[in-house]
Amino acid sequence: MPRPFNMRSPVVLTVVVTIAICSALLILPGATATSRYFNDLLIFLDGGYRVVEGQVPNRDFHTALGPLSFYLPGFGYWVTGNLGLAMPVGLAALMIVTAPIMIHVLGTRVRPLIAVPWAIFLLLLMITPVNTGEMVMNISFAMFYNRIGWALIGLLLIMHLRPERPLRHQVACDTLAATALTLMMLYTKATYGVVALVFLFLMLLHPVQRRWAAAAILLTGLSGAVIEMFWGGTRMHIADLAVASNVSAVLPLRDYVVSLLETSGEYIVFACLAGLALWQRGRFTDFLFYGFCLGAGYALLMQNFQVRGIVTLLAGGVVAAEHLSRQWRQGLTYSVDMMTRGAALLVIVLMLPVGLSSAAALGLHATMVATGAGIALNTPNGKDIRVVNTLDDGQFKFYANYAESLEKGVAVLESLSPPPTKVLVMDFVSPMTSLVGLNPPQGGTAWMHDGRNFDADFHFSADALLGGVDVIMIPKRPIAESTTDLMEELYGPYIGKHFKAVRQTRLWRVYQRQEPPLLPTEDFWNAAHVPR
């Protein structure tokens, strides 16, 4: 019979305590540290600054990522006024928003022995400053959107299980939970949202669960329409995704084979767990679900900058372990009894590599910030962003040199007369706007990465990228040399026509517009190269 939820349940206590500890470790040190992917981190700090300044992703600047990837750090910056706290506060807020959904999904479907470690695992994954599958020393909030996507899809997949302890209004609560998770994924990174929608359609084949799945699909569509009324960026977001897809193209066959070999152990263990669950009591929908976990996990891994740590397989393992645990009863043969009892422990063991590395990275980040390790970015808005050395001297020197170039660039900007207001750096990321505290230029893109979101055939028109800019800075020591070289090749003629060289230093060439900047038109992409 449906019953009220027990607020003293192990799942509730686990979620509340984990969020409290993680939030303290994130926020109390008061800054952000990074030992790797420094330039990637600056993308989202700059994007968060832009949205606080009133810009809207995909309407005022282009990105293939969803708007939540910028509104999360934007919220952190808005609350604190501190770029160094933008990511920690934004991620802590995300944990709090996700908490009631997690409590509902796990509390009604998974026994505490499995639900408690899975809740801790997902929360740590959501906020840890390390790329999934990498060594703990590579601390950085870079690519945080992938970890959010993995965590949210890892929670949504648990809804394949039938509620064992249903609540009053279970279907309504399931509908709201599935809709919220799907929307968060769609507006953080579209690929995870697509996987979520496919899962919901798959659930329509499940007679017991199709009511909430159908309602969630409908509500997601209606919510998207309402969001579009306020956002107004869906059309351009789809265009950005299409161009990024055209540029990135299909990976070589060798990459797919290597990925399969490197993650073969994860697939084998998952196949064993899923096979046991199907052997004990398998339905056709269960078979489809486990196949979906395999296929979706592989697809997500291949379009991420990641080599291992397929969370959909772990989520499928949780479902399999719960299925097996529900089949336990007195009188089972010894071998079946051991497999049924041991499945939960096996899944917990499988969580440990990623779970422990997530926890260790969070602790290392807090320690580095609290002890003042490394160097602070000496710019007006960057003093709480630290580059740290975690046992890789070469990597630290590389990013320290990049930090120095940014600091010198800020000094050059401050020496210009009249003071610039709209600045573009021709590099992987253009962070001067946020680091100095300038008005962001209209148009352009959140970042430029040759071979990923632009190339010689697919790129912004010069008017779209540079029309709203009054100062262009070209680094002599860029973070991504190939990107800077290609940008100079593509946009050099426009710069020569509309800008003049006003300063040259050891690290920078600076160009100032000769006439008032133009507002970019809606023709954001080079019409000669982008298919209509």
MOZI-V938849 format. One record per residue. N is the residue number from 1. RES is the residue in three letters. PSI is psi as a letter, one per 30 degrees, with the letter a starting at -180 (* if undefined). D_FIRST is the distance of its C-alpha to the first C-alpha in Angstrom with 1 decimal. Layout:
BEGIN
n:N res:RES psi:PSI d_first:D_FIRST
n:N res:RES psi:PSI d_first:D_FIRST
END
This chain:
BEGIN
n:1 res:MET psi:k d_first:0.0
n:2 res:PRO psi:k d_first:3.8
n:3 res:ARG psi:l d_first:6.3
n:4 res:PRO psi:l d_first:10.1
n:5 res:PHE psi:k d_first:12.3
n:6 res:ASN psi:j d_first:14.4
n:7 res:MET psi:f d_first:18.0
n:8 res:ARG psi:g d_first:19.5
n:9 res:SER psi:l d_first:17.9
n:10 res:PRO psi:e d_first:20.6
n:11 res:VAL psi:e d_first:20.2
n:12 res:VAL psi:e d_first:20.7
n:13 res:LEU psi:e d_first:23.7
n:14 res:THR psi:e d_first:25.1
n:15 res:VAL psi:e d_first:25.2
n:16 res:VAL psi:e d_first:26.7
n:17 res:VAL psi:e d_first:29.3
n:18 res:THR psi:e d_first:30.3
n:19 res:ILE psi:e d_first:30.8
n:20 res:ALA psi:e d_first:32.9
n:21 res:ILE psi:e d_first:35.0
n:22 res:CYS psi:e d_first:35.6
n:23 res:SER psi:e d_first:36.5
n:24 res:ALA psi:e d_first:38.9
n:25 res:LEU psi:e d_first:40.6
n:26 res:LEU psi:e d_first:40.8
n:27 res:ILE psi:e d_first:42.1
n:28 res:LEU psi:e d_first:44.0
n:29 res:PRO psi:f d_first:46.8
n:30 res:GLY psi:g d_first:47.6
n:31 res:ALA psi:l d_first:48.8
n:32 res:THR psi:k d_first:48.2
n:33 res:ALA psi:k d_first:49.9
n:34 res:THR psi:k d_first:50.5
n:35 res:SER psi:f d_first:52.4
n:36 res:ARG psi:l d_first:51.9
n:37 res:TYR psi:h d_first:51.3
n:38 res:PHE psi:e d_first:52.8
n:39 res:ASN psi:e d_first:53.7
n:40 res:ASP psi:e d_first:50.2
n:41 res:LEU psi:e d_first:48.9
n:42 res:LEU psi:f d_first:51.5
n:43 res:ILE psi:e d_first:50.2
n:44 res:PHE psi:f d_first:47.0
n:45 res:LEU psi:e d_first:48.6
n:46 res:ASP psi:e d_first:51.1
n:47 res:GLY psi:e d_first:48.4
n:48 res:GLY psi:e d_first:46.4
n:49 res:TYR psi:e d_first:49.7
n:50 res:ARG psi:e d_first:50.3
n:51 res:VAL psi:e d_first:47.1
n:52 res:VAL psi:e d_first:47.7
n:53 res:GLU psi:g d_first:51.2
n:54 res:GLY psi:f d_first:49.7
n:55 res:GLN psi:l d_first:49.7
n:56 res:VAL psi:k d_first:47.0
n:57 res:PRO psi:k d_first:46.3
n:58 res:ASN psi:f d_first:47.6
n:59 res:ARG psi:e d_first:49.3
n:60 res:ASP psi:f d_first:51.7
n:61 res:PHE psi:l d_first:51.6
n:62 res:HIS psi:k d_first:50.5
n:63 res:THR psi:k d_first:47.9
n:64 res:ALA psi:f d_first:46.0
n:65 res:LEU psi:l d_first:43.1
n:66 res:GLY psi:l d_first:40.5
n:67 res:PRO psi:f d_first:41.1
n:68 res:LEU psi:f d_first:38.4
n:69 res:SER psi:f d_first:40.6
n:70 res:PHE psi:e d_first:43.1
n:71 res:TYR psi:f d_first:41.0
n:72 res:LEU psi:e d_first:39.3
n:73 res:PRO psi:f d_first:42.7
n:74 res:GLY psi:e d_first:43.8
n:75 res:PHE psi:e d_first:41.2
n:76 res:GLY psi:e d_first:42.3
n:77 res:TYR psi:e d_first:45.9
n:78 res:TRP psi:e d_first:45.3
n:79 res:VAL psi:e d_first:43.6
n:80 res:THR psi:f d_first:46.2
n:81 res:GLY psi:g d_first:49.3
n:82 res:ASN psi:j d_first:49.7
n:83 res:LEU psi:e d_first:49.6
n:84 res:GLY psi:f d_first:49.1
n:85 res:LEU psi:g d_first:45.7
n:86 res:ALA psi:e d_first:44.6
n:87 res:MET psi:e d_first:42.7
n:88 res:PRO psi:e d_first:41.2
n:89 res:VAL psi:e d_first:39.9
n:90 res:GLY psi:e d_first:38.7
n:91 res:LEU psi:e d_first:36.7
n:92 res:ALA psi:e d_first:35.3
n:93 res:ALA psi:e d_first:34.2
n:94 res:LEU psi:e d_first:32.5
n:95 res:MET psi:e d_first:30.5
n:96 res:ILE psi:e d_first:29.3
n:97 res:VAL psi:e d_first:28.3
n:98 res:THR psi:f d_first:26.4
n:99 res:ALA psi:e d_first:24.6
n:100 res:PRO psi:e d_first:21.6
n:101 res:ILE psi:e d_first:21.2
n:102 res:MET psi:e d_first:21.5
n:103 res:ILE psi:e d_first:19.0
n:104 res:HIS psi:e d_first:16.3
n:105 res:VAL psi:e d_first:17.3
n:106 res:LEU psi:e d_first:17.8
n:107 res:GLY psi:f d_first:15.2
n:108 res:THR psi:f d_first:12.3
n:109 res:ARG psi:f d_first:14.3
n:110 res:VAL psi:k d_first:16.9
n:111 res:ARG psi:k d_first:17.2
n:112 res:PRO psi:e d_first:19.4
n:113 res:LEU psi:e d_first:22.4
n:114 res:ILE psi:e d_first:22.8
n:115 res:ALA psi:e d_first:21.2
n:116 res:VAL psi:e d_first:23.6
n:117 res:PRO psi:e d_first:26.8
n:118 res:TRP psi:e d_first:25.8
n:119 res:ALA psi:e d_first:25.2
n:120 res:ILE psi:e d_first:28.6
n:121 res:PHE psi:e d_first:30.2
n:122 res:LEU psi:e d_first:29.2
n:123 res:LEU psi:e d_first:30.2
n:124 res:LEU psi:e d_first:33.5
n:125 res:LEU psi:e d_first:34.2
n:126 res:MET psi:e d_first:33.7
n:127 res:ILE psi:f d_first:36.4
n:128 res:THR psi:k d_first:38.7
n:129 res:PRO psi:h d_first:42.3
n:130 res:VAL psi:k d_first:43.1
n:131 res:ASN psi:k d_first:43.0
n:132 res:THR psi:k d_first:40.4
n:133 res:GLY psi:f d_first:42.2
n:134 res:GLU psi:l d_first:45.3
n:135 res:MET psi:k d_first:46.9
n:136 res:VAL psi:e d_first:45.8
n:137 res:MET psi:f d_first:49.3
n:138 res:ASN psi:i d_first:48.9
n:139 res:ILE psi:k d_first:47.1
n:140 res:SER psi:k d_first:46.7
n:141 res:PHE psi:g d_first:44.1
n:142 res:ALA psi:k d_first:45.7
n:143 res:MET psi:h d_first:43.4
n:144 res:PHE psi:f d_first:40.4
n:145 res:TYR psi:e d_first:38.9
n:146 res:ASN psi:e d_first:38.4
n:147 res:ARG psi:e d_first:36.5
n:148 res:ILE psi:e d_first:34.3
n:149 res:GLY psi:e d_first:33.8
n:150 res:TRP psi:e d_first:32.9
n:151 res:ALA psi:e d_first:30.4
n:152 res:LEU psi:e d_first:28.6
n:153 res:ILE psi:e d_first:28.6
n:154 res:GLY psi:f d_first:27.5
n:155 res:LEU psi:e d_first:24.3
n:156 res:LEU psi:e d_first:23.8
n:157 res:LEU psi:f d_first:24.1
n:158 res:ILE psi:f d_first:21.1
n:159 res:MET psi:f d_first:19.0
n:160 res:HIS psi:f d_first:20.1
n:161 res:LEU psi:k d_first:17.3
n:162 res:ARG psi:k d_first:13.9
n:163 res:PRO psi:k d_first:11.2
n:164 res:GLU psi:f d_first:10.0
n:165 res:ARG psi:i d_first:8.1
n:166 res:PRO psi:k d_first:7.1
n:167 res:LEU psi:l d_first:8.0
n:168 res:ARG psi:k d_first:8.6
n:169 res:HIS psi:h d_first:11.5
n:170 res:GLN psi:e d_first:11.0
n:171 res:VAL psi:e d_first:13.7
n:172 res:ALA psi:e d_first:16.0
n:173 res:CYS psi:e d_first:15.8
n:174 res:ASP psi:e d_first:16.5
n:175 res:THR psi:e d_first:19.3
n:176 res:LEU psi:e d_first:20.9
n:177 res:ALA psi:e d_first:20.7
n:178 res:ALA psi:e d_first:22.4
n:179 res:THR psi:e d_first:24.9
n:180 res:ALA psi:e d_first:25.9
n:181 res:LEU psi:e d_first:26.5
n:182 res:THR psi:e d_first:28.4
n:183 res:LEU psi:e d_first:30.6
n:184 res:MET psi:e d_first:31.4
n:185 res:MET psi:e d_first:32.6
n:186 res:LEU psi:e d_first:34.5
n:187 res:TYR psi:g d_first:36.4
n:188 res:THR psi:e d_first:37.1
n:189 res:LYS psi:k d_first:38.3
n:190 res:ALA psi:e d_first:38.0
n:191 res:THR psi:e d_first:37.8
n:192 res:TYR psi:e d_first:34.4
n:193 res:GLY psi:e d_first:33.2
n:194 res:VAL psi:e d_first:34.5
n:195 res:VAL psi:e d_first:32.6
n:196 res:ALA psi:e d_first:29.4
n:197 res:LEU psi:e d_first:30.0
n:198 res:VAL psi:e d_first:30.7
n:199 res:PHE psi:e d_first:27.4
n:200 res:LEU psi:e d_first:25.6
n:201 res:PHE psi:e d_first:27.6
n:202 res:LEU psi:e d_first:26.8
n:203 res:MET psi:f d_first:23.1
n:204 res:LEU psi:f d_first:23.9
n:205 res:LEU psi:f d_first:24.5
n:206 res:HIS psi:j d_first:20.9
n:207 res:PRO psi:e d_first:19.2
n:208 res:VAL psi:f d_first:15.6
n:209 res:GLN psi:f d_first:16.9
n:210 res:ARG psi:f d_first:19.9
n:211 res:ARG psi:e d_first:18.5
n:212 res:TRP psi:e d_first:18.3
n:213 res:ALA psi:e d_first:21.5
n:214 res:ALA psi:e d_first:23.4
n:215 res:ALA psi:e d_first:22.5
n:216 res:ALA psi:e d_first:23.6
n:217 res:ILE psi:e d_first:26.8
n:218 res:LEU psi:e d_first:27.6
n:219 res:LEU psi:e d_first:26.9
n:220 res:THR psi:e d_first:29.0
n:221 res:GLY psi:e d_first:31.8
n:222 res:LEU psi:e d_first:31.7
n:223 res:SER psi:e d_first:31.6
n:224 res:GLY psi:e d_first:34.5
n:225 res:ALA psi:e d_first:36.5
n:226 res:VAL psi:e d_first:35.9
n:227 res:ILE psi:e d_first:36.9
n:228 res:GLU psi:e d_first:39.9
n:229 res:MET psi:e d_first:41.1
n:230 res:PHE psi:e d_first:41.5
n:231 res:TRP psi:e d_first:42.3
n:232 res:GLY psi:g d_first:44.5
n:233 res:GLY psi:g d_first:45.0
n:234 res:THR psi:e d_first:43.0
n:235 res:ARG psi:e d_first:46.2
n:236 res:MET psi:f d_first:48.1
n:237 res:HIS psi:e d_first:45.3
n:238 res:ILE psi:e d_first:45.1
n:239 res:ALA psi:e d_first:48.9
n:240 res:ASP psi:e d_first:48.8
n:241 res:LEU psi:e d_first:46.4
n:242 res:ALA psi:e d_first:48.6
n:243 res:VAL psi:e d_first:51.7
n:244 res:ALA psi:e d_first:50.2
n:245 res:SER psi:e d_first:49.1
n:246 res:ASN psi:e d_first:52.6
n:247 res:VAL psi:e d_first:54.2
n:248 res:SER psi:e d_first:51.9
n:249 res:ALA psi:a d_first:52.2
n:250 res:VAL psi:k d_first:51.0
n:251 res:LEU psi:l d_first:51.3
n:252 res:PRO psi:l d_first:53.8
n:253 res:LEU psi:e d_first:52.6
n:254 res:ARG psi:e d_first:53.6
n:255 res:ASP psi:e d_first:51.0
n:256 res:TYR psi:e d_first:48.1
n:257 res:VAL psi:e d_first:49.4
n:258 res:VAL psi:e d_first:49.9
n:259 res:SER psi:e d_first:46.4
n:260 res:LEU psi:e d_first:45.0
n:261 res:LEU psi:e d_first:47.2
n:262 res:GLU psi:f d_first:46.3
n:263 res:THR psi:g d_first:42.6
n:264 res:SER psi:e d_first:42.7
n:265 res:GLY psi:e d_first:41.2
n:266 res:GLU psi:e d_first:38.0
n:267 res:TYR psi:e d_first:37.7
n:268 res:ILE psi:e d_first:38.5
n:269 res:VAL psi:e d_first:35.9
n:270 res:PHE psi:e d_first:33.2
n:271 res:ALA psi:e d_first:34.2
n:272 res:CYS psi:e d_first:33.9
n:273 res:LEU psi:e d_first:30.4
n:274 res:ALA psi:e d_first:29.3
n:275 res:GLY psi:e d_first:31.3
n:276 res:LEU psi:e d_first:29.6
n:277 res:ALA psi:e d_first:26.1
n:278 res:LEU psi:e d_first:27.3
n:279 res:TRP psi:e d_first:29.1
n:280 res:GLN psi:e d_first:26.1
n:281 res:ARG psi:i d_first:23.8
n:282 res:GLY psi:k d_first:25.0
n:283 res:ARG psi:l d_first:24.3
n:284 res:PHE psi:e d_first:26.9
n:285 res:THR psi:e d_first:24.9
n:286 res:ASP psi:e d_first:24.7
n:287 res:PHE psi:e d_first:28.5
n:288 res:LEU psi:e d_first:29.0
n:289 res:PHE psi:e d_first:27.0
n:290 res:TYR psi:e d_first:29.1
n:291 res:GLY psi:e d_first:32.2
n:292 res:PHE psi:e d_first:31.3
n:293 res:CYS psi:e d_first:30.9
n:294 res:LEU psi:e d_first:34.4
n:295 res:GLY psi:e d_first:36.1
n:296 res:ALA psi:e d_first:34.7
n:297 res:GLY psi:e d_first:35.4
n:298 res:TYR psi:e d_first:39.0
n:299 res:ALA psi:e d_first:39.6
n:300 res:LEU psi:e d_first:38.5
n:301 res:LEU psi:e d_first:40.5
n:302 res:MET psi:f d_first:43.6
n:303 res:GLN psi:g d_first:43.7
n:304 res:ASN psi:l d_first:43.2
n:305 res:PHE psi:i d_first:45.9
n:306 res:GLN psi:k d_first:44.1
n:307 res:VAL psi:f d_first:44.9
n:308 res:ARG psi:l d_first:41.8
n:309 res:GLY psi:i d_first:38.3
n:310 res:ILE psi:j d_first:36.1
n:311 res:VAL psi:f d_first:32.7
n:312 res:THR psi:e d_first:31.0
n:313 res:LEU psi:e d_first:31.8
n:314 res:LEU psi:e d_first:30.2
n:315 res:ALA psi:e d_first:27.0
n:316 res:GLY psi:e d_first:27.0
n:317 res:GLY psi:e d_first:27.6
n:318 res:VAL psi:e d_first:24.5
n:319 res:VAL psi:e d_first:22.5
n:320 res:ALA psi:e d_first:24.4
n:321 res:ALA psi:e d_first:24.0
n:322 res:GLU psi:e d_first:20.2
n:323 res:HIS psi:e d_first:20.3
n:324 res:LEU psi:e d_first:22.6
n:325 res:SER psi:e d_first:20.7
n:326 res:ARG psi:f d_first:17.6
n:327 res:GLN psi:f d_first:20.1
n:328 res:TRP psi:k d_first:21.5
n:329 res:ARG psi:l d_first:21.5
n:330 res:GLN psi:k d_first:24.1
n:331 res:GLY psi:g d_first:27.3
n:332 res:LEU psi:l d_first:27.8
n:333 res:THR psi:l d_first:31.4
n:334 res:TYR psi:e d_first:32.9
n:335 res:SER psi:e d_first:33.4
n:336 res:VAL psi:e d_first:30.0
n:337 res:ASP psi:e d_first:28.4
n:338 res:MET psi:e d_first:30.6
n:339 res:MET psi:e d_first:29.8
n:340 res:THR psi:e d_first:26.1
n:341 res:ARG psi:e d_first:26.3
n:342 res:GLY psi:f d_first:29.1
n:343 res:ALA psi:e d_first:27.6
n:344 res:ALA psi:e d_first:25.9
n:345 res:LEU psi:e d_first:29.2
n:346 res:LEU psi:e d_first:31.2
n:347 res:VAL psi:e d_first:29.3
n:348 res:ILE psi:e d_first:29.9
n:349 res:VAL psi:e d_first:33.5
n:350 res:LEU psi:f d_first:33.8
n:351 res:MET psi:f d_first:32.6
n:352 res:LEU psi:e d_first:35.4
n:353 res:PRO psi:e d_first:38.5
n:354 res:VAL psi:e d_first:37.2
n:355 res:GLY psi:e d_first:35.1
n:356 res:LEU psi:e d_first:38.0
n:357 res:SER psi:e d_first:40.5
n:358 res:SER psi:e d_first:38.4
n:359 res:ALA psi:e d_first:38.2
n:360 res:ALA psi:e d_first:41.9
n:361 res:ALA psi:e d_first:43.0
n:362 res:LEU psi:e d_first:41.2
n:363 res:GLY psi:e d_first:42.9
n:364 res:LEU psi:e d_first:46.3
n:365 res:HIS psi:e d_first:46.1
n:366 res:ALA psi:e d_first:45.5
n:367 res:THR psi:e d_first:48.3
n:368 res:MET psi:e d_first:50.7
n:369 res:VAL psi:e d_first:50.2
n:370 res:ALA psi:e d_first:50.3
n:371 res:THR psi:f d_first:53.6
n:372 res:GLY psi:h d_first:55.3
n:373 res:ALA psi:l d_first:55.8
n:374 res:GLY psi:a d_first:57.5
n:375 res:ILE psi:k d_first:59.1
n:376 res:ALA psi:k d_first:57.8
n:377 res:LEU psi:j d_first:58.4
n:378 res:ASN psi:i d_first:61.3
n:379 res:THR psi:l d_first:60.7
n:380 res:PRO psi:e d_first:59.9
n:381 res:ASN psi:g d_first:56.1
n:382 res:GLY psi:g d_first:55.8
n:383 res:LYS psi:f d_first:56.6
n:384 res:ASP psi:g d_first:53.0
n:385 res:ILE psi:k d_first:52.8
n:386 res:ARG psi:k d_first:54.1
n:387 res:VAL psi:k d_first:55.3
n:388 res:VAL psi:l d_first:55.0
n:389 res:ASN psi:j d_first:56.4
n:390 res:THR psi:i d_first:54.0
n:391 res:LEU psi:g d_first:56.6
n:392 res:ASP psi:j d_first:57.8
n:393 res:ASP psi:e d_first:61.1
n:394 res:GLY psi:e d_first:61.9
n:395 res:GLN psi:e d_first:58.6
n:396 res:PHE psi:e d_first:59.0
n:397 res:LYS psi:e d_first:62.5
n:398 res:PHE psi:e d_first:61.5
n:399 res:TYR psi:e d_first:59.0
n:400 res:ALA psi:e d_first:61.2
n:401 res:ASN psi:e d_first:64.0
n:402 res:TYR psi:e d_first:61.6
n:403 res:ALA psi:e d_first:60.7
n:404 res:GLU psi:e d_first:64.4
n:405 res:SER psi:e d_first:65.1
n:406 res:LEU psi:e d_first:62.5
n:407 res:GLU psi:e d_first:64.1
n:408 res:LYS psi:e d_first:67.5
n:409 res:GLY psi:e d_first:66.3
n:410 res:VAL psi:e d_first:65.0
n:411 res:ALA psi:e d_first:68.4
n:412 res:VAL psi:e d_first:70.1
n:413 res:LEU psi:e d_first:68.0
n:414 res:GLU psi:f d_first:68.8
n:415 res:SER psi:f d_first:72.5
n:416 res:LEU psi:k d_first:72.5
n:417 res:SER psi:k d_first:74.1
n:418 res:PRO psi:l d_first:72.6
n:419 res:PRO psi:k d_first:69.3
n:420 res:PRO psi:l d_first:67.0
n:421 res:THR psi:f d_first:63.7
n:422 res:LYS psi:j d_first:62.4
n:423 res:VAL psi:k d_first:62.6
n:424 res:LEU psi:k d_first:61.7
n:425 res:VAL psi:k d_first:62.0
n:426 res:MET psi:i d_first:62.7
n:427 res:ASP psi:a d_first:60.5
n:428 res:PHE psi:e d_first:57.0
n:429 res:VAL psi:l d_first:55.7
n:430 res:SER psi:i d_first:57.5
n:431 res:PRO psi:g d_first:56.4
n:432 res:MET psi:e d_first:59.3
n:433 res:THR psi:e d_first:57.7
n:434 res:SER psi:e d_first:54.9
n:435 res:LEU psi:f d_first:57.1
n:436 res:VAL psi:e d_first:59.8
n:437 res:GLY psi:h d_first:57.7
n:438 res:LEU psi:l d_first:59.3
n:439 res:ASN psi:k d_first:58.2
n:440 res:PRO psi:k d_first:56.5
n:441 res:PRO psi:l d_first:58.4
n:442 res:GLN psi:k d_first:57.0
n:443 res:GLY psi:a d_first:56.1
n:444 res:GLY psi:a d_first:56.3
n:445 res:THR psi:l d_first:53.5
n:446 res:ALA psi:e d_first:51.4
n:447 res:TRP psi:l d_first:53.2
n:448 res:MET psi:k d_first:55.7
n:449 res:HIS psi:j d_first:55.3
n:450 res:ASP psi:k d_first:57.8
n:451 res:GLY psi:f d_first:56.3
n:452 res:ARG psi:e d_first:52.8
n:453 res:ASN psi:g d_first:52.8
n:454 res:PHE psi:l d_first:56.5
n:455 res:ASP psi:a d_first:59.5
n:456 res:ALA psi:f d_first:63.0
n:457 res:ASP psi:e d_first:61.6
n:458 res:PHE psi:j d_first:58.4
n:459 res:HIS psi:l d_first:58.8
n:460 res:PHE psi:k d_first:59.0
n:461 res:SER psi:l d_first:62.1
n:462 res:ALA psi:e d_first:64.5
n:463 res:ASP psi:e d_first:64.0
n:464 res:ALA psi:e d_first:60.2
n:465 res:LEU psi:e d_first:60.3
n:466 res:LEU psi:f d_first:63.4
n:467 res:GLY psi:e d_first:64.0
n:468 res:GLY psi:g d_first:62.2
n:469 res:VAL psi:k d_first:63.8
n:470 res:ASP psi:f d_first:66.9
n:471 res:VAL psi:k d_first:67.2
n:472 res:ILE psi:k d_first:66.6
n:473 res:MET psi:k d_first:66.6
n:474 res:ILE psi:j d_first:67.3
n:475 res:PRO psi:k d_first:66.8
n:476 res:LYS psi:f d_first:69.4
n:477 res:ARG psi:i d_first:66.8
n:478 res:PRO psi:l d_first:63.6
n:479 res:ILE psi:f d_first:60.3
n:480 res:ALA psi:j d_first:60.3
n:481 res:GLU psi:e d_first:63.9
n:482 res:SER psi:e d_first:63.2
n:483 res:THR psi:e d_first:61.2
n:484 res:THR psi:e d_first:63.9
n:485 res:ASP psi:e d_first:66.6
n:486 res:LEU psi:e d_first:64.9
n:487 res:MET psi:e d_first:64.3
n:488 res:GLU psi:e d_first:68.0
n:489 res:GLU psi:e d_first:68.9
n:490 res:LEU psi:e d_first:66.8
n:491 res:TYR psi:g d_first:67.4
n:492 res:GLY psi:e d_first:70.8
n:493 res:PRO psi:e d_first:72.8
n:494 res:TYR psi:e d_first:70.7
n:495 res:ILE psi:e d_first:71.1
n:496 res:GLY psi:e d_first:74.9
n:497 res:LYS psi:e d_first:75.1
n:498 res:HIS psi:f d_first:73.1
n:499 res:PHE psi:l d_first:73.1
n:500 res:LYS psi:k d_first:75.9
n:501 res:ALA psi:k d_first:75.9
n:502 res:VAL psi:f d_first:76.1
n:503 res:ARG psi:k d_first:75.4
n:504 res:GLN psi:k d_first:75.5
n:505 res:THR psi:a d_first:74.7
n:506 res:ARG psi:f d_first:74.1
n:507 res:LEU psi:f d_first:70.5
n:508 res:TRP psi:k d_first:70.2
n:509 res:ARG psi:k d_first:71.8
n:510 res:VAL psi:k d_first:71.1
n:511 res:TYR psi:k d_first:71.7
n:512 res:GLN psi:k d_first:71.7
n:513 res:ARG psi:k d_first:71.5
n:514 res:GLN psi:f d_first:74.7
n:515 res:GLU psi:l d_first:73.2
n:516 res:PRO psi:k d_first:70.2
n:517 res:PRO psi:l d_first:66.9
n:518 res:LEU psi:l d_first:65.4
n:519 res:LEU psi:k d_first:61.9
n:520 res:PRO psi:k d_first:60.3
n:521 res:THR psi:l d_first:59.8
n:522 res:GLU psi:f d_first:56.6
n:523 res:ASP psi:i d_first:58.4
n:524 res:PHE psi:e d_first:56.9
n:525 res:TRP psi:l d_first:57.8
n:526 res:ASN psi:j d_first:61.2
n:527 res:ALA psi:f d_first:61.5
n:528 res:ALA psi:f d_first:64.0
n:529 res:HIS psi:f d_first:61.6
n:530 res:VAL psi:k d_first:58.1
n:531 res:PRO psi:k d_first:57.2
n:532 res:ARG psi:* d_first:56.1
END
